[in-house]
Amino acid sequence: MEWSKVDESGHLSHRQVEADRAGIQVNEIVTQGSPVSALLQAARDAEMVVVGRRGHGGFVGLLLGSVATQIVHHAPCAVVVVSAKP
């Protein structure tokens, strides 16, 4: 599935409103390219990175997912991995 920038911004804006209501500061970044590279770049100035877990790739992927695994191992800040609701 390919999202347009408008769709991505709308989805992120909805999450931003939820975070604001909870008193959580969130910075949105919409970029193209490798998810791991983009997240690690953003993590340089972050206190925490939150990534989702899909788990579609091999045995390690069953536990975290390839992107989450790379972020957990290489991010210079705290990483929280969350699962989608069942």
C-alpha positions as a printed Julia matrix, in Angstrom:
86×3 Matrix{Float64}:
  0.0     0.0    0.0
  1.32    3.42  -0.88
  0.26    6.42   1.21
  0.35    9.97   0.01
  1.97   12.64   2.14
 -1.48   14.0    2.92
 -2.61   10.62   4.26
  0.54   10.25   6.37
  0.23   13.76   7.78
 -3.44   13.22   8.62
 -2.64    9.99  10.46
  0.22   11.6   12.34
 -1.83   14.68  13.2
 -4.46   12.47  14.84
 -1.76   10.84  17.0
 -0.29   14.27  17.8
 -3.65   15.42  19.21
 -3.82   12.31  21.39
 -0.29   12.91  22.69
 -0.99   16.6   23.39
 -4.06   15.67  25.44
 -1.9    13.29  27.48
  0.77   15.97  28.03
  3.36   14.14  25.92
  5.65   16.08  23.58
  5.87   14.38  20.18
  7.79   15.53  17.12
  6.54   14.36  13.73
  8.94   13.52  10.94
  7.72   12.27   7.57
 10.52   11.01   5.35
 11.25    8.53   2.6
 13.91    5.86   2.49
 15.09    3.1    4.78
 12.98    2.95   7.97
 15.99    1.92  10.05
 18.19    4.76   8.76
 15.43    7.35   9.19
 14.59    6.23  12.73
 18.22    6.1   13.82
 18.79    9.58  12.4
 15.77   10.91  14.32
 16.89    9.08  17.47
 20.08   11.15  17.64
 18.14   14.06  19.16
 15.42   12.05  20.92
 14.96   10.96  24.51
 12.91    7.98  23.38
 11.84    6.22  20.19
  8.62    4.21  20.01
  8.41    1.58  17.28
  5.77   -0.95  16.38
  6.25   -4.69  16.23
  4.94   -6.63  13.25
  7.18   -9.68  13.28
  7.09  -10.81   9.64
 10.7   -11.84   9.09
 12.24  -15.12  10.29
 12.72  -16.3   13.86
 14.01  -13.0   15.23
 11.19  -11.32  13.33
  8.7   -13.41  15.28
  9.87  -11.68  18.44
 10.31   -8.07  17.33
 10.51   -7.55  13.6
 13.59   -6.58  11.64
 13.18   -2.8   11.93
 12.43   -2.89  15.67
 15.39   -5.23  16.25
 17.8    -2.85  14.5
 16.44    0.17  16.39
 16.68   -1.6   19.76
 20.31   -2.54  19.09
 21.55    0.71  17.56
 19.53    3.67  18.88
 21.4     6.05  21.21
 18.29    6.53  23.37
 15.56    4.52  25.08
 13.43    2.4   22.74
  9.89    1.22  23.44
  8.5    -1.54  21.21
  4.72   -1.83  21.06
  2.43   -4.41  19.48
 -0.73   -3.71  17.54
 -3.94   -4.48  19.36
 -5.02   -8.09  18.68
